Amino acid sequence: MTAIRTLLSGYFPELTEDQLQKYEHMRELYGEWNQKINVISRKDMDELGLHHILHSLGLAKVVQFPAHTAVLDVGTGGGLPGLPLAVMFPEVKFHLVDSIGKKIHVVEEIARELHLQNVTAAQVRAEQVREKFDFVVSRAVTRLANFYPWVMNSFKKSNLPTKGIYYLKGGELAEEIAESGLIAQVYELKDYFSEEFFETKKVVYVPMK
């Protein structure tokens, strides 16, 4: 039993053997790529499972993406939260975008190595993406007031009740949400995960009509 397997199966007992193997392999691939390109801060590599993979999967504690829906991951960097979510939701299409080409190259290579048929990636700014999606996810790329205009036109017309933006953020968010003028619901990740790392980590959900 490796640490990442124990960590993830403890919180997501429904994960299959194939999924757990993919997460283990993902960890190895990030280690290899990080030596070539600084995708994740060096000091964080030891805590990749906790700080990056499990943190990304915090979104799966607050929303279950239905099969055949589509998710846009904005400012994905090296593929977070998109790649961990793509392993968990194999029937959902994920499109990962970032403005930095070498990071998108890493995303494509890791997705290929893990045989993730449900992942596409592009070096593009969020506001230039023409396709429409059911969900937008991101990990703290900027303040909500800046982020919302980039993605406000990215949504499909549908009656999906959980449609919207799911934003991983940390710290006190009341002022930031007020500044954005958006109606938002905040989920505390410490309610789902016991590690100290999650004490201040949150998911901000902005419903979209």
SULDA-V89052 format. One record per helix or strand. SS is the DSSP state (H for helix, E for strand). FROM is the first residue (numbers start at 1). TO is the last residue. Records with the same first field share a line. If there is no record, write none. Layout:
SS->FROM-TO  FROM-TO
//
This chain:
H->3-11  17-36  42-62  82-88  101-113  126-128  144-151  174-180  189-191  196-198
E->70-74  93-98  119-123  133-133  135-139  155-155  164-170  185-188  201-207
//
